[in-house]
Amino acid sequence: TSDIFALVSDWEGFPMSTLEAMSVGLPTVVSGVGGAAEAIDDGITGYVIPRGDEQTLHQRLGELVENPELRVKMGGRAKELFLKKFRSETTVDQTMAYYAEVLAR
């Protein structure tokens, strides 16, 4: 099993792997590149680190490794955020509501 999800990239779009990690309650650490940080509430559901910043990566991972309570808390919040904003049903509902709004104009 996993306790932490990290996606340390130089370039990203909007990675589905981050959402998958959030959906199972993992705190996430991602590089602040492309759309990778869009799903993360920095300091709440995980951490966003500057691209290539190995020192901050080491610090944030260390905080999560050394503090099981923080991991559980952030992971729980990550799962809540996933369920609220990123489930496929939510996305479909939001898209359909937008289409209805446009057509009503």
N, C-alpha and C positions, 0 to 999 in steps of 0.2 A: 504494500500500500504506500501511498504518498502522503506527505504532510504539508508540502509546499510546492507550488508550481512557479517555475522561472522561465521566462522567454526573453533571452538577452540577444537582441538582434541589432544589426546596423540599419536594416530597412524592413518595414512591414506594411501590409495593408491593414485590414481589420482581422486579426487572427482568430479563427474559430476555436483554436486550442485554448485560448484564454477563457472563452465562454464555457467550454467543456470543463475546465478546471473549476471555475466558479460554480458551475451547476452541481458539483459534488462537494462543495464546501471547502475548497482549498484557498488559502491566502495566495495572492499572486504577486510576483515581482516581474515587471516588464520594463524594457527600454522605452523611453519616451520618443519613439520614432513612428512616423506615419500615423496610422490609426490605432496602434497598439495600446495607447494609454486611454482611449475613449471609453473603455468599459471599466476602468479602474477608478475608484474613489481613493485617491492617494492618502495613505495613512489610516484609512478606514477599512477598505476591503483588500488592501495590499499596498504595494509601493511602486512608484514610477521612478526610474533612475535615468539620469542623463546618458545618452549613447556613449559607450566606451568608458564610462566612469567605474573602473574596477574597485576603487576604494569604497564608493557608496554601495555598490553591489555587495561587497564583502560585509559591510556594516549592516545593511538591511537583512541579508540572509542570516547573519549572526544573531540579530535580534530575534528573528523568527525561530531559529534553531534552539536558542537558549531559553525561550519563553513559550512554553506550551499553551499557557492561558491566552497569550496574545494570538498565537496561531489559531486556536479554536474560535476566539472572538472575531478575528478578521475573516476567517473561513465562513463562519456563520453569516456575517454581514455580506460576504461575497455571494453566498447562495441566495440570500434575501434579495439582493440587487438583481441577480440573474433572473429570479422568478418574477420580479416586478417589471423588468425592462427588456429582457432578452429572450424569453420563451418564444417559440415559433408562433403560438397562439396570440401572444401580445403583439408581435410584429404584424401578423395578418390583420388583427383588429385595428391597429393604428393605420395601416396602409388603406384598408377599406374605409375608415373614417375620413382619411384625407381625400380619397377619391370622391366620396359622397359630398364633402365640402366643396371641392372643385366643381363638381357637376351641378351643385345647387346655385352656383354663381351664374 
